[in-house]
Amino acid sequence: MPRNGETYLADIRAEARDIRLLGEKIAEPASHPAFRNTFEAYAGLYDFQCAPENLKLMTYETPETGQRVNRAWSMPSSYEELVERRQAIEAWCELHHGYLGRSPDHVASSMAGLAMGLGVFRDYDPKRAGALEDYYRYARDRDLFIAYTIINPQADKSKHAHEQEDAFLALRLMDQDSEGIIVKGAKMLGTSCVMADEVWVSCIQPLAEGDESYTRG
């Protein structure tokens, strides 16, 4: 069975989160008046895809596991599959009338697009390409709701990240070891981050030599 609204909300509540609103730490964001209606709207999307009459429209079986997940994760290889993918996205859009601008199919589509171009990543760095492929499958098989932050804080737009007066204005790498990385700074445009399972930190702005610590570990 694909992910439904109850599972989505249970997964959200099970994760430790640090969410602040006007300086207040929100212990239960899914129940907080500022967020609960949006959480319910997203849960409704997952319930819609699980309705027996919508399973074929909204979901497909992953090739490796046979698990049914939202069609946004699919990588169409034919015109017919591309149409099926588009029809699923349209069906969700009709439910929220465009008011959920970063719904779960948004970044899932971005990740599926990246996964379709793995050859380009392999030519650059096979290890990083492998990490991307592994994460795509991890997120796809769990039908995760992923949000992203892709913009650096706006300061002097004539300068690159490493040229700004504050070296930690934008999120950058501070340290790295076998357990992961330590970062400091900020990222913006995190639409739906509060409602998402995970946040994918990326960069849409042009990069320059010297910006390496702002882009990778």
CORHURA-V162334 format. One record per residue. N is the residue number from 1. RES is the residue in three letters. PSI is psi as a letter, one per 30 degrees, with the letter a starting at -180 (999 if undefined). BURIAL is b if it has 16 or more other C-alpha atoms within 10 Angstrom, else e. Layout:
# CORHURA-V162334
n: <N N>
res: <RES RES>
psi: <PSI PSI>
burial: <BURIAL BURIAL>
This chain:
# CORHURA-V162334
n: <1 2 3 4 5 6 7 8 9 10 11 12 13 14 15 16 17 18 19 20 21 22 23 24 25 26 27 28 29 30 31 32 33 34 35 36 37 38 39 40 41 42 43 44 45 46 47 48 49 50 51 52 53 54 55 56 57 58 59 60 61 62 63 64 65 66 67 68 69 70 71 72 73 74 75 76 77 78 79 80 81 82 83 84 85 86 87 88 89 90 91 92 93 94 95 96 97 98 99 100 101 102 103 104 105 106 107 108 109 110 111 112 113 114 115 116 117 118 119 120 121 122 123 124 125 126 127 128 129 130 131 132 133 134 135 136 137 138 139 140 141 142 143 144 145 146 147 148 149 150 151 152 153 154 155 156 157 158 159 160 161 162 163 164 165 166 167 168 169 170 171 172 173 174 175 176 177 178 179 180 181 182 183 184 185 186 187 188 189 190 191 192 193 194 195 196 197 198 199 200 201 202 203 204 205 206 207 208 209 210 211 212 213 214 215 216 217>
res: <MET PRO ARG ASN GLY GLU THR TYR LEU ALA ASP ILE ARG ALA GLU ALA ARG ASP ILE ARG LEU LEU GLY GLU LYS ILE ALA GLU PRO ALA SER HIS PRO ALA PHE ARG ASN THR PHE GLU ALA TYR ALA GLY LEU TYR ASP PHE GLN CYS ALA PRO GLU ASN LEU LYS LEU MET THR TYR GLU THR PRO GLU THR GLY GLN ARG VAL ASN ARG ALA TRP SER MET PRO SER SER TYR GLU GLU LEU VAL GLU ARG ARG GLN ALA ILE GLU ALA TRP CYS GLU LEU HIS HIS GLY TYR LEU GLY ARG SER PRO ASP HIS VAL ALA SER SER MET ALA GLY LEU ALA MET GLY LEU GLY VAL PHE ARG ASP TYR ASP PRO LYS ARG ALA GLY ALA LEU GLU ASP TYR TYR ARG TYR ALA ARG ASP ARG ASP LEU PHE ILE ALA TYR THR ILE ILE ASN PRO GLN ALA ASP LYS SER LYS HIS ALA HIS GLU GLN GLU ASP ALA PHE LEU ALA LEU ARG LEU MET ASP GLN ASP SER GLU GLY ILE ILE VAL LYS GLY ALA LYS MET LEU GLY THR SER CYS VAL MET ALA ASP GLU VAL TRP VAL SER CYS ILE GLN PRO LEU ALA GLU GLY ASP GLU SER TYR THR ARG GLY>
psi: <k l k l e e e e e e e e f f k k k j k k j h f k k j e i e f f k f f f e e e e e e e e e e e e e f f k e f f e e e f l l k k e e f g k k l k f f f l i k g l e e e e e e e e e e e e e e e f e g g g f i f h l f f d f e e e e e e e e f g f e e e e e e j e e e e e e e e e e e e e e e f f h l j k l l k g k l k k c j f f l l e f f l e j f g e l k l k e l k a f f a l k l k a l l l h h k g e e f l e l k j k a k f l k l l k f g e f f f l 999>
burial: <e b b b b e e b b e e b b e e e e e e e e e e e e e e e b b e e e e e e e b b b b b b b b b b b b b e e e e b b b b b b b b e e e e b b b b b b b b b b e e e e e e e b b e e b b e b b b e e e e e e b e b b b b b b b b e b b b b b e e b e e b e e e e e e e b e e b b e e b b e b b b e b b b b b b b b b b b e e e e e e b b b e e e e e b b b b b b e e e e e e e e e b e b e b b e b b b b b b b b e b e e b b e e e e e e e e e e b e e e>
